Amino acid sequence: MRIGIDVGGTNTDAVLMDGDAVLAEAKVTTTPDVTSGIVQAVQALQDLRAFDPGALTGVMLGTTHFINAIVEGRDLAPTAAVRLGLPATQSLPPLVGWPKDLVSAIGGHTYLCHGGYEYDGRVISELVPDELHKIADDLAAKKVRSVAVTSVFSLVNPEFECRAAEILTRRLPGLRVSLSHELGRTGLLERENATVLNAALGECAERICDGMVTTLRAVGLHAPLYLSQNDGTLMGVDYARQYPVMTFASGPTNSMRGAAYLSGVDDCAVVDVGGTTTDVGMLHHGFPREASTEVSVGGIRTNFRMPDVLSLGIGGGSVVRQHGSAVRVGPDSVGYRLQDEALVFGGQTLTATDLVVAAGIAEIGEPERVASLDRGLVTAGLAYAREQITGTIDRIRTSKARIPVVLVGGGGFLLPDELPLASSVLRPDHFAVANAVGAAIAKISGDVDRIFAVQPGQRDSTLDIAKQEAIDRALIAGAAPGTVEIVELEEIPLAYLPGNATRIRVKAVGDLAPDTSEDFTPAHLRGVR
């Protein structure tokens, strides 16, 4: 048995699962401190279906803690960005393009040093330890507690980043260091940005992970805690302490993975209508299609793996406004205050939920409170919401062919059972808590995305190296040996680089190891950070 929990902007959803069966589901209002809502959701499961906490094999959690910290610019540690690349890269210094408020929130400490590699592994310039010693002294004087180290083409060779981290931590014991080759993909600025965000979240991640573990222990749950990643897989809580940025898009990916599991359809469009937003994405072989370009997080360009999801501000809590004959739904929402502010709950704000109840589509709250709403307003508001969501589905699909559409999320009642772009519209059982189901059934993954110089006749051996690296990373993250398989393999020849340069992307996925206390890390990788 396991518990899946997903924290959204409006609701916190939880499911209790035994094998493939959903034994109980709960939906509670998200609380401002998030943690209280998680406790309420677990207690609601216990009330619905009493279970022995000792029988649980894991608690899987998708949380908005870390993305909220970036978007709101709070709880960020003073952080330095150290780039290894001189004499190159001087024209675009670290943190270029960042919003001013976020630069101020982390202190704006940037440093350029010698180091870095060409795409084929040739050294741009050798590392200069004295430069790093001076940086360490400056960090100590400014009381900077976290540092992000980024080397040019560190995905080809991470040696300089590792050496720089060793020098800095030897000089400043207790310094938190994030290395770009562990986080991002090809693209210096985007990878550097992702690394700085990760470093800035280090102290926040430590505090939140410890707090969640303590909270769950207080309600009797001693099973291991796992957090959902951006790609729809899991990572252990210790892994999350090191890589909090990997949780940024866990909400949409949990919903998509849950949709695939509940509907039995592995290739389709998924529409997740929540209380605040609607997220639309594509499933490929049961996993979310990943974005191939940079992704903006809080106005900062990054390139770590994120789902290709389009979001729009329409959900069950969206505010409805009428301007003459025009009716608009969203983008602002009452969010977790829905049960206080919506008309059907005795509030004063007209929301999308009120329209659905007035139309007779669902029975929520007190329907008599919206019985007098103008029929034209109700019809126009629902038509607007459906038109906007249908247009988003059209943007996300890659061909003109009609595709299956799976509707999930608590606000799924906004859409009808037929859509003009869909070959079929599926609303599976437990659709309202598909995000929590997606967290509960998630697996462990490892991925590789870097440039290889493929020599003539060496393509197969190069692919084998990349595959093995992805498998090793999955094992490090907590996958059970013997269950890991390659689910994605992509080769992109880079004609603009000499030497048969090829970008190879590999993703490996495996089942959660039954005993997380056992070290399944391959012997040749033990001790590797």
Order of alpha helices (4+ residues) and beta strands (2+ residues): beta-beta-beta-alpha-beta-alpha-beta-alpha-beta-alpha-beta-alpha-beta-alpha-alpha-beta-beta-alpha-alpha-beta-beta-beta-beta-beta-beta-beta-beta-alpha-alpha-alpha-beta-beta-alpha-beta-alpha-beta-beta
